[in-house]
């Protein structure tokens, strides 16, 4: 399945890309599966997306839990917590 991945703020910088549209393996069915798959890239991917790290994820512009199902052509945005005033 293809998904459109968008990276924001600090993550865009450390991943050296703002977006990508990878073909995911057949076993990637949920957001948790996708995050596991991305962590397998190692390096900054494993570090920044590690369990316990602070970041949020939206699928099709809705914040979701890690068990959310993914579908063909979903837009998945990953971003660090935002502060400001």
C-alpha positions as CSV (number, residue, x, y, z in Angstrom):
1,X,0.0,0.0,0.0
2,X,1.2,3.5,-0.7
3,X,0.8,6.3,1.9
4,X,1.9,9.9,1.7
5,X,4.2,10.7,4.7
6,X,4.6,14.3,5.7
7,X,7.3,15.4,8.3
8,X,7.2,18.7,10.1
9,X,9.4,21.0,12.1
10,X,12.5,19.3,13.7
11,X,11.6,16.0,12.1
12,X,11.7,17.4,8.6
13,X,15.2,18.7,9.4
14,X,16.6,15.5,10.9
15,X,15.0,13.2,8.2
16,X,16.2,15.6,5.5
17,X,12.9,15.4,3.7
18,X,9.5,17.0,4.0
19,X,7.6,14.2,2.4
20,X,7.7,10.8,0.7
21,X,5.3,8.3,-0.8
22,X,6.7,4.9,0.0
23,X,5.2,1.5,-1.0
24,X,4.8,-0.2,2.4
25,X,5.2,-3.9,3.0
26,X,2.0,-6.0,3.1
27,X,2.3,-6.4,6.9
28,X,1.9,-2.6,7.5
29,X,-1.8,-2.3,8.3
30,X,-1.9,0.1,11.2
31,X,-0.1,3.3,12.2
32,X,1.9,1.3,14.8
33,X,3.0,-1.1,12.0
34,X,4.1,1.9,9.9
35,X,6.0,3.5,12.7
36,X,7.8,0.1,13.4
37,X,8.7,-0.1,9.7
38,X,10.1,3.4,9.7
39,X,12.1,2.8,12.8
40,X,13.7,-0.2,11.0
41,X,15.5,2.3,8.8
42,X,17.8,2.8,11.8
43,X,19.8,5.9,12.7
44,X,17.8,9.1,13.2
45,X,14.6,7.2,12.2
46,X,14.9,4.8,15.1
47,X,16.0,7.6,17.5
48,X,13.3,10.2,16.6
49,X,10.4,7.7,16.3
50,X,11.4,5.6,19.4
51,X,8.7,4.4,21.7
52,X,8.4,7.1,24.4
53,X,9.6,10.0,22.2
54,X,7.3,12.9,22.1
55,X,5.6,13.3,18.7
56,X,2.1,13.3,17.3
57,X,0.6,11.7,14.2
58,X,-2.4,12.6,12.1
59,X,-4.0,10.5,9.4
60,X,-5.9,12.5,6.8
61,X,-5.6,15.5,9.1
62,X,-7.1,13.8,12.2
63,X,-5.0,13.0,15.2
64,X,-5.2,9.3,15.8
65,X,-4.0,6.6,18.2
66,X,-1.3,4.1,17.2
67,X,-3.8,1.3,16.5
68,X,-5.6,3.3,13.7
69,X,-6.0,1.3,10.5
70,X,-4.2,2.6,7.4
71,X,-5.6,2.6,3.9
72,X,-4.3,3.1,0.4
73,X,-3.3,6.8,-0.3
74,X,-3.7,7.9,3.4
75,X,-1.8,11.0,4.3
76,X,0.2,10.5,7.5
77,X,1.7,13.6,9.1
78,X,4.3,13.2,11.9
79,X,5.2,16.2,13.9
80,X,6.9,17.0,17.3
81,X,4.8,18.7,20.0
82,X,4.3,22.4,19.4
83,X,4.6,25.2,21.9
84,X,4.0,28.8,21.5
85,X,1.8,31.7,22.4
